[in-house]
């Protein structure tokens, strides 16, 4: 098994950690947001929601780095409503994809498929920002009016971890704020950082992008 593959095979591993232990139920609790935090940050939760909801389609390259500094790369494709695909470089035999209803992680090295309902996951912070960012998000002061930081967590379930979304003010981005990176931290303090680059909006994306080849079928022997 390669070193980069080991990075991804930790619990819900790497990019899947944006789901913050995806199978875990999320309490429908609204986090109160102190008014001073809004003024200091130079942006609001509404700005973050508008930035995410303003994306009809997006394609971007990403780099994913774990706490030890190991890095892998790939391409992220997003399409509203609820579809996302994380495709790694050819030397990493994993794929993470959402068809709008469920999040699936496919491990082509061991022919394994894992699936979780999106409705039970803070992955909605990217796929359903109006629900998740508004209900579970808390603005963090960055000290820079052009940088917006939103922490998303369930305060009643700290074992599920936390994801922090970072936006930078950009006139050409949807809502005037561009999602540039996020940091996820699980209950074991395993930190994963994902950085986006070369974001392209409004690109043509077929729904077939969010399907995948099931390795379990390919591995079956004909009778």
C-alpha positions in Angstrom: 0.0 0.0 0.0 1.4 3.4 -0.9 2.1 6.2 1.7 -0.5 8.4 0.0 -3.1 5.7 0.1 -2.5 5.2 3.9 -3.2 8.9 4.4 -6.7 8.4 2.9 -7.6 5.2 4.7 -7.7 6.7 8.2 -11.2 6.7 9.7 -13.4 8.2 7.0 -10.0 9.4 5.8 -8.8 12.6 4.2 -11.4 14.3 2.2 -14.2 12.1 3.5 -13.5 13.8 6.9 -15.4 16.8 5.6 -18.4 14.6 6.3 -17.2 14.7 10.0 -18.0 11.0 10.6 -20.7 11.0 8.0 -22.9 8.3 9.5 -23.4 10.2 12.7 -26.8 11.9 13.3 -26.7 15.7 13.7 -28.9 17.4 16.3 -31.2 20.1 14.9 -29.7 22.8 17.2 -29.1 26.3 16.1 -25.9 27.9 17.3 -26.3 31.4 18.6 -24.0 33.9 16.9 -22.8 36.8 19.0 -23.3 40.1 17.1 -19.8 41.5 17.8 -18.2 38.5 15.9 -20.1 39.6 12.8 -18.7 43.1 12.9 -15.1 42.0 13.5 -14.9 39.4 10.8 -16.0 41.8 8.0 -18.5 39.2 6.8 -21.5 37.2 8.0 -22.9 33.7 7.9 -25.3 35.1 5.3 -22.2 36.0 3.2 -20.9 32.4 3.5 -24.3 31.0 2.6 -24.6 33.3 -0.4 -21.1 32.4 -1.6 -21.9 28.7 -1.5 -25.5 28.9 -2.8 -24.3 31.1 -5.7 -22.3 28.2 -7.1 -24.4 26.3 -9.7 -21.3 24.3 -10.8 -17.7 24.5 -9.9 -14.5 22.7 -10.8 -11.3 23.2 -8.9 -8.0 21.5 -8.2 -7.2 20.6 -4.6 -4.4 19.6 -2.4 -5.1 17.6 0.8 -2.6 17.6 3.6 -2.7 15.6 6.8 -1.2 16.5 10.2 2.1 14.8 9.3 2.5 17.0 6.2 1.7 14.2 3.7 0.0 15.7 0.6 -2.2 14.3 -2.2 -3.8 16.1 -5.0 -6.9 15.8 -7.2 -9.9 17.5 -8.8 -13.1 18.5 -7.1 -16.4 19.0 -9.1 -19.5 20.5 -7.5 -23.0 20.8 -8.9 -26.2 22.0 -7.3 -28.2 20.5 -5.8 -26.1 18.2 -3.6 -23.6 16.7 -6.0 -19.9 16.6 -5.5 -16.9 14.5 -6.7 -13.4 14.3 -5.3 -11.2 12.5 -7.8 -7.6 11.9 -6.7 -4.5 11.6 -8.9 -4.0 8.3 -10.6 -1.6 6.9 -7.9 -4.4 7.2 -5.3 -7.0 4.5 -5.9 -9.9 6.2 -4.1 -12.9 8.2 -5.2 -15.4 10.2 -3.1 -18.7 11.1 -4.7 -22.2 12.3 -3.8 -25.2 11.9 -6.1 -27.3 14.3 -4.1 -28.7 11.7 -1.7 -25.7 9.8 -0.4 -22.0 10.2 0.1 -20.0 7.2 -1.2 -16.3 6.4 -0.7 -14.9 3.9 -3.2 -11.6 2.1 -2.5 -10.5 0.5 -5.7 -7.4 -1.1 -4.1 -9.5 -3.4 -1.8 -12.8 -3.3 -3.8 -14.7 -1.7 -1.0 -17.6 0.8 -1.1 -18.9 2.7 1.9 -22.0 4.9 1.8 -23.7 7.4 4.2 -26.8 9.6 3.8 -26.0 13.2 3.2 -28.9 14.3 5.4 -27.0 12.8 8.4 -23.8 14.7 7.8 -22.4 18.3 8.0 -21.2 17.7 4.5 -24.3 19.8 3.9 -22.1 22.8 4.8 -21.0 22.5 1.2 -24.0 20.9 -0.4 -26.9 22.5 1.5 -25.3 25.7 3.0 -28.6 27.3 3.9 -29.5 24.5 6.3 -26.0 23.5 7.7 -24.0 26.7 7.7 -26.9 28.7 9.2 -27.8 26.0 11.8 -24.4 24.7 12.8 -22.0 27.5 11.8 -20.2 30.0 14.0 -18.3 32.9 12.6 -14.6 33.2 13.8 -12.8 36.5 13.9 -9.9 36.4 11.4 -8.6 40.0 12.0 -8.9 40.6 8.3 -12.1 42.0 6.8 -11.3 40.3 3.5 -11.2 36.8 5.1 -14.2 35.0 6.4 -13.9 31.9 8.6 -16.9 29.8 9.5 -16.6 26.9 12.0 -19.3 24.2 11.6 -19.8 21.7 14.4 -22.5 20.1 16.5 -21.8 21.4 20.0 -23.7 18.5 21.6 -21.7 15.9 19.7 -18.0 17.0 20.0 -16.9 13.5 19.1 -18.1 14.1 15.6 -15.3 16.7 15.0 -15.4 20.1 13.3 -14.9 21.7 9.9 -13.8 25.3 9.4 -14.5 26.9 6.0 -12.3 29.8 4.8 -13.5 32.3 2.3 -11.6 35.2 0.7 -13.3 38.3 -0.6 -13.3 38.2 -4.4 -15.4 40.3 -6.7 -15.7 37.7 -9.4 -16.7 34.9 -7.1 -20.4 34.0 -6.4 -21.6 36.2 -3.6 -18.3 38.1 -3.7 -16.6 35.5 -1.5 -14.5 32.6 -2.8 -14.1 29.3 -0.8 -10.4 28.8 -0.8 -9.8 26.0 1.8 -11.2 24.1 4.8 -9.7 22.4 7.8 -11.3 19.4 9.4 -10.4 18.1 12.9 -11.7 14.7 14.1 -12.2 13.6 17.7 -8.7 12.2 17.8 -7.2 15.6 16.8 -6.3 14.3 13.3 -6.2 17.5 11.2 -6.8 17.5 7.5 -6.4 20.7 5.4 -7.8 21.0 1.9 -6.8 23.9 -0.3 -8.6 24.8 -3.6 -7.1 26.5 -6.6 -8.1 27.3 -10.2 -11.7 27.6 -9.3 -14.0 27.7 -12.4 -17.7 28.5 -12.0 -20.6 27.8 -14.3 -18.8 25.0 -16.2 -20.7 22.3 -18.0 -21.0 19.3 -15.8 -23.0 16.2 -16.7 -24.9 14.3 -14.0 -22.9 11.2 -15.1 -19.9 12.8 -13.4 -21.4 11.8 -10.1 -21.6 8.1 -10.8 -18.9 5.5 -10.3 -17.7 2.1 -11.4 -18.5 -0.4 -8.6 -15.4 -2.4 -8.0 -17.3 -5.2 -6.3 -19.1 -6.0 -9.5 -15.9 -5.9 -11.6 -14.2 -8.3 -9.1 -17.0 -11.0 -9.4 -16.1 -14.0 -11.4 -18.5 -15.1 -14.1 -20.5 -18.2 -13.4 
